[in-house]
Amino acid sequence: MKYVVIILVSLLTEHSHAQDLISVANTFLNDKNYLEAKAAIDEAFESDQADENPRAWYTKARIYHEILKSTDQALKEIKSDQKAFVAEVVDAYQNTKRLTDPTNNLHILANNQIEILWADYVNAGITKFQSSKFIEASEFFEVSQIAKPADSTGYLYAALSLQNSGKYQRAIDNYMALRDISRLTKNAYNGLIICQQLLNLPDAQQLDVVEEALFEYPNHLPYILQEIRILIRLKRFDAAESVLKTSIQRNPNNAQLVLRQADLYDRVFKDAYLNGEPERSEQYFEMASRSYERYLNSFPEDFTANYNYSVMINEQANRVYVRVNLMSKEEYEMRGKETEQLGHDWTRRALPYMEKAQQAKPEDENVIKALKVYYERLEMTEKLNQINGGN
């Protein structure tokens, strides 16, 4: 019995000592002696009794929080790892809430302090963002995530800040974290897609995100166009064609879809020929031609459409010239000139579109190079001399 009494006395003494240290820590806190306050509360937590004491946790939170806000250089070293220190502050407030009923005053105060901590970092981040100090802004926003890990604000603005500062992978990480807690807005998906593009991530990985964006926003044209671009790069032409057909049915007058359709058919035209499918190649040439001409009827000055259409037509000319070059002397004498004229006919058809492209971009080297070839083939000496003289 005497042994049990000694143990009880020891435990009571330990409990009393911890309570005394909490009171001492609070006194130092009120006097703004933060180093002494921290030393006292840290010593209190050397006792297991403090772990289940909400007053101890709240006192620790308030002391650490004040140290965090203080500009005193003597406290700088303590909080050198700002994220880790903020995590300790938040942990102390959360433990206060864990050990108290929601109606308890300490619970309410702890919750309010978390809100204040979060708002301080968000506001500081916004100030830096508005001053175009994006890296500093991102750091504030990422710290705000520690205070409220389920709030989307810190993740979205951290991602935008990092995107603006060229830290694309970190921006992606924040967009992905945001996706785990909230439905992404179009702006967020836009940022995520752009960052993946700028990092040149694998097309299959980019496609996953674009298709996810389309699931959320199925009729958003930029995502449809991006999906088609990626499918084309992956040479998934049938899938791209299916998406295009459906999209054009829904948006029959959308010029961007028509241009993308022309580009797709153009690629299939070339790819089918290389794969030994001449009939399929010719079929898609006609389809591409209709789409290019439909687009150019509305936008006759468009550089890309004029240039690409001319190059596609010139591919037909090149195929003829290759046949001519492979002819034997006897074959050439029999039908070489006639066949060569077919190539010239294709070149004449391609020429006006390349000249339109030059009007849009007079100094474009690829356009000038193509025109030199066209003029030489067609023996347009005067125009060839003009373009040579201009360069």
C-alpha positions in Angstrom: 0.0 0.0 0.0 2.8 2.4 0.8 4.4 1.6 -2.6 1.1 2.6 -4.4 0.8 5.8 -2.4 4.3 6.8 -3.5 3.5 6.2 -7.1 0.3 8.2 -6.8 2.1 11.1 -5.2 4.7 10.9 -7.9 2.1 11.1 -10.6 0.3 13.9 -8.9 3.5 15.8 -8.6 4.3 15.3 -12.3 0.8 16.5 -13.2 1.1 19.5 -11.0 4.5 20.4 -12.4 3.1 20.2 -16.0 0.2 22.5 -15.0 2.6 24.9 -13.4 4.7 25.0 -16.6 1.6 25.8 -18.7 0.8 28.7 -16.3 4.4 29.9 -16.5 4.3 29.6 -20.3 1.1 31.7 -20.5 2.6 34.3 -18.3 5.7 34.6 -20.5 3.3 34.7 -23.6 1.3 37.6 -22.1 4.6 39.4 -21.5 5.7 38.7 -25.1 8.8 36.8 -23.8 8.4 34.2 -26.5 11.7 32.3 -26.0 11.0 31.8 -22.3 7.4 30.9 -23.2 8.5 28.3 -25.7 11.0 26.8 -23.3 8.3 26.4 -20.6 5.7 24.9 -22.8 8.2 22.5 -24.5 9.2 21.3 -21.0 5.6 20.8 -20.1 5.2 18.5 -23.1 8.0 16.3 -21.8 5.3 15.0 -19.5 2.8 12.6 -21.0 0.1 14.5 -19.1 0.3 17.4 -21.5 -0.6 15.3 -24.5 -4.2 15.0 -23.4 -4.5 18.5 -22.0 -6.3 20.9 -24.4 -5.1 23.9 -22.5 -1.5 22.8 -23.0 -2.0 22.3 -26.7 -3.7 25.7 -27.1 -1.0 27.4 -25.1 1.7 25.8 -27.3 -0.2 26.8 -30.4 -0.5 30.4 -29.3 3.2 30.7 -28.4 4.4 29.1 -31.6 1.9 31.3 -33.6 3.2 34.5 -32.0 6.8 33.4 -32.8 5.7 32.8 -36.4 4.3 36.3 -36.7 7.1 38.0 -34.8 9.8 40.0 -36.7 12.3 39.6 -33.8 15.6 38.4 -35.3 16.3 36.4 -32.2 13.4 34.1 -33.1 14.4 33.7 -36.8 16.4 30.5 -36.3 13.5 28.8 -34.5 11.3 29.1 -37.5 13.9 28.7 -40.3 11.9 25.8 -41.7 8.7 27.8 -42.1 6.5 25.0 -43.4 7.5 22.6 -40.6 7.0 25.3 -38.0 3.5 26.2 -39.4 2.7 22.5 -39.3 3.5 22.5 -35.6 1.3 25.5 -35.0 -1.6 23.9 -36.9 -1.1 20.5 -35.2 -1.3 22.2 -31.8 -4.5 23.9 -32.7 -6.0 20.7 -34.2 -5.1 18.8 -31.0 -6.9 21.5 -29.0 -10.0 20.9 -31.1 -9.6 17.1 -30.9 -9.7 17.2 -27.1 -12.6 19.6 -26.8 -16.3 19.8 -27.6 -17.2 22.1 -30.5 -19.0 24.4 -28.1 -16.0 24.6 -25.9 -14.3 28.1 -25.8 -10.8 26.6 -26.5 -12.2 24.7 -29.5 -13.8 27.9 -30.9 -10.7 29.9 -30.3 -8.4 27.3 -31.9 -10.7 27.1 -35.0 -10.6 30.9 -35.3 -6.9 31.0 -35.1 -6.5 28.4 -37.9 -8.7 30.6 -40.0 -6.6 33.7 -39.2 -3.4 31.8 -40.0 -4.7 30.6 -43.3 -6.0 34.1 -44.3 -2.7 35.7 -43.4 -0.8 33.5 -45.8 -3.4 33.7 -48.6 -3.4 37.5 -48.3 0.3 37.7 -48.3 0.4 35.4 -51.4 -2.1 37.6 -53.2 -0.1 40.7 -52.5 3.1 39.0 -54.0 1.1 37.7 -56.9 -0.3 41.1 -57.8 3.3 42.4 -57.7 4.4 39.6 -60.1 6.6 38.1 -57.4 5.3 34.6 -58.4 7.8 32.4 -56.6 7.3 34.2 -53.3 3.6 34.1 -53.8 3.6 30.4 -54.4 5.5 29.9 -51.1 2.8 31.7 -49.2 0.0 29.8 -50.9 1.7 26.5 -50.3 2.0 27.3 -46.6 -1.7 28.2 -46.5 -2.4 24.6 -47.6 -1.0 23.4 -44.3 -3.5 25.4 -42.4 -6.5 24.3 -44.4 -5.5 21.2 -46.5 -9.1 20.7 -47.7 -9.5 24.3 -49.0 -9.0 24.8 -52.8 -7.7 28.4 -52.7 -4.1 27.6 -51.7 -3.7 24.9 -54.3 -5.2 26.9 -57.2 -3.2 30.1 -56.5 0.0 28.2 -55.8 -0.4 26.4 -59.2 -1.1 29.7 -61.0 1.9 31.4 -59.3 4.2 28.5 -60.2 2.9 28.4 -63.7 3.6 32.1 -64.1 7.2 31.6 -62.8 7.9 28.7 -65.2 7.9 26.0 -62.5 5.6 23.8 -64.5 6.0 20.5 -62.7 5.4 22.1 -59.3 2.4 23.8 -60.8 1.1 20.4 -62.1 1.6 18.9 -58.6 -0.6 21.6 -57.2 -3.3 21.2 -59.9 -3.3 17.5 -59.2 -3.6 18.1 -55.4 -6.5 20.5 -56.1 -8.1 17.8 -58.3 -8.1 15.4 -55.3 -10.2 17.7 -53.2 -12.3 19.6 -55.6 -13.8 19.5 -59.2 -11.4 21.5 -61.4 -12.7 24.6 -63.1 -12.0 25.2 -66.8 -9.3 27.7 -65.8 -7.6 25.0 -63.7 -7.8 22.4 -66.5 -6.4 25.0 -68.9 -3.4 25.6 -66.7 -2.8 21.9 -66.2 -3.0 21.2 -69.9 -0.7 24.2 -70.7 1.9 23.1 -68.1 2.0 19.5 -69.5 2.5 20.9 -73.0 5.3 23.2 -71.9 7.0 20.3 -70.2 6.6 18.1 -73.3 5.1 15.3 -71.3 4.3 12.1 -73.2 1.2 12.5 -75.5 -0.5 9.6 -73.8 -0.2 11.3 -70.4 -1.5 14.6 -71.9 -4.4 12.8 -73.5 -5.5 11.4 -70.1 -5.9 14.9 -68.7 -7.6 16.3 -71.8 -10.1 13.5 -71.8 -10.7 14.0 -68.1 -11.4 17.7 -68.8 -13.7 16.7 -71.6 -15.6 14.4 -69.2 -16.2 17.4 -67.0 -16.9 19.9 -69.8 -17.9 17.7 -72.8 -18.8 20.6 -75.2 -15.8 22.8 -74.5 -14.2 23.3 -77.9 -10.6 24.0 -76.8 -10.5 20.6 -75.1 -12.0 18.9 -78.2 -9.4 20.5 -80.5 -6.6 19.6 -78.1 -7.8 16.0 -77.9 -7.8 15.8 -81.7 -4.3 17.3 -81.9 -2.9 14.7 -79.5 -4.7 11.8 -81.2 -3.2 13.0 -84.5 0.3 13.1 -83.0 -0.3 9.6 -81.7 -1.3 8.6 -85.2 -4.7 7.4 -83.9 -6.3 8.8 -87.0 -9.5 6.8 -86.8 -10.2 8.0 -83.2 -9.4 11.6 -84.2 -11.8 11.3 -87.2 -14.5 10.0 -85.0 -14.2 12.9 -82.6 -14.1 15.4 -85.4 -17.2 14.0 -87.1 -19.2 14.1 -83.9 -17.9 17.6 -83.1 -18.7 19.0 -86.5 -22.2 17.5 -86.4 -22.7 19.5 -83.1 -20.9 22.6 -84.4 -21.3 22.6 -88.2 -20.2 26.1 -88.7 -17.1 26.1 -86.5 -14.1 27.0 -88.7 -11.5 25.7 -86.3 -13.0 22.2 -86.5 -13.1 22.4 -90.3 -9.4 23.3 -90.4 -8.5 20.6 -87.9 -10.5 18.1 -90.1 -8.5 19.3 -93.2 -5.3 18.8 -91.3 -6.3 15.3 -90.2 -7.4 14.2 -93.7 -4.1 15.7 -95.1 -2.1 13.5 -92.7 -4.1 10.4 -93.5 -3.5 11.1 -97.3 0.2 11.1 -96.7 0.3 8.2 -94.2 -1.9 5.9 -96.4 0.4 6.4 -99.4 3.5 5.5 -97.3 1.6 2.4 -96.0 0.9 1.2 -99.6 -2.8 2.2 -99.6 -3.0 4.4 -102.8 -6.8 4.3 -103.0 -7.3 5.3 -99.4 -4.7 8.0 -99.9 -6.6 9.5 -102.9 -9.9 9.3 -101.0 -8.5 11.3 -98.1 -6.9 13.8 -100.5 -10.3 14.7 -101.9 -11.7 14.9 -98.4 -8.9 17.1 -97.2 -9.3 19.3 -100.3 -12.9 19.9 -99.6 -12.2 20.8 -96.0 -9.3 23.2 -96.8 -11.4 24.9 -99.5 -14.4 25.2 -97.2 -12.2 26.8 -94.6 -10.4 29.1 -97.1 -13.8 30.3 -98.4 -14.3 31.9 -95.0 -10.7 32.8 -94.3 -8.9 33.2 -97.6 -5.8 35.0 -96.0 -5.1 32.4 -93.4 -1.4 31.5 -93.6 -1.5 28.0 -92.1 -4.4 26.8 -94.3 -2.9 28.2 -97.5 0.5 26.8 -96.8 -0.6 23.3 -95.7 -3.0 23.0 -98.6 -0.4 24.0 -101.1 2.1 21.5 -99.6 -0.5 18.8 -99.8 -1.3 19.5 -103.5 2.4 19.6 -104.2 2.7 16.1 -102.7 0.6 14.9 -105.6 3.0 16.7 -108.0 6.0 15.1 -106.3 4.6 11.6 -106.7 4.3 12.3 -110.5 7.8 13.6 -110.7 9.1 10.6 -108.9 7.4 8.3 -111.5 9.0 10.4 -114.2 12.5 10.1 -112.7 12.1 6.3 -112.4 11.3 5.9 -116.1 13.8 4.3 -118.5 14.9 6.3 -121.5 12.4 4.4 -123.7 9.5 4.9 -121.2 10.3 8.6 -121.0 10.3 9.0 -124.8 6.9 7.3 -125.0 5.0 9.1 -122.2 7.5 11.0 -120.1 6.5 14.5 -121.3 2.8 13.7 -120.9 3.3 12.4 -117.4 5.6 15.3 -116.5 2.8 17.7 -117.6 0.5 16.0 -115.0 3.0 17.0 -112.3 3.1 20.6 -113.7 -0.7 20.7 -113.5 -0.6 19.8 -109.8 2.1 22.4 -109.3 0.0 25.0 -111.0 -2.9 24.1 -108.7 -0.6 24.4 -105.6 1.0 27.7 -106.6 -1.8 30.2 -105.8 -2.1 28.9 -102.3 1.6 29.2 -101.7 1.5 32.8 -103.1 -1.3 33.6 -100.7 0.8 32.2 -97.9 3.6 34.6 -99.0 1.3 37.5 -98.9 0.5 36.6 -95.2 4.2 36.1 -94.3 6.5 37.6 -97.0 9.7 36.6 -95.2 8.9 33.0 -94.4 11.8 30.9 -95.5 9.8 27.7 -96.1 7.4 29.6 -98.3 10.2 31.3 -100.4 11.9 27.9 -100.8 8.7 26.3 -102.0 7.9 29.1 -104.5 11.4 28.8 -106.0 10.7 25.1 -106.7 7.3 25.9 -108.1 8.6 28.7 -110.4 11.5 26.6 -111.6 9.3 23.6 -112.4 6.8 25.8 -114.3 9.6 27.8 -116.0 8.2 31.1 -114.6 11.5 32.8 -115.1 10.4 36.4 -114.3 8.9 35.4 -111.0 11.9 33.2 -110.2 14.2 36.1 -110.8 12.0 38.4 -108.6 12.1 36.0 -105.7 15.8 35.3 -106.1 16.5 39.1 -106.3 14.5 39.7 -103.2 16.8 37.2 -101.3 
